[in-house]
Amino acid sequence: MKIKTPTEFQTFNDGICDIYTVKTNKIDEKIMSLRFGDRTVGMKRYYTARAANVDINRLIQIPQQLSITSLNRAVIENNEYKIEQVQHIKDTNPPVTILTLKRIGVIV
């Protein structure tokens, strides 16, 4: 895939996101910790999710990780999020994975 020039460099300086496996509907084992950058939830994405009865609380981008799926959970600042959607974008610099997150609780 050809990368458009000039390409804006993607940043991951908004915090750290921990990715966990899930066992019996609870977080189980920490897989990795990644830096992330916040993204804006666009109107089209927001209303499409609302039409499907899904709440979107946060949208983040991380360095591309093909191993992350919607079966994993994300924890940011003691807030637990269900990963609703995973999108791998290859035509950015560097390639990113965009995670659509729904907040489901607080980790104590």
Secondary structure, DSSP 8 states (H G I E B T S, - for coil): ----SS--B----SEEEEEEEEETTEEEEEEEEEEEEEE---HHHHHHHHHTT----EEEEEE--TT--TTSEEEETTEEEEEEEEEEE-SSBS-EEEEEEEEEEE--
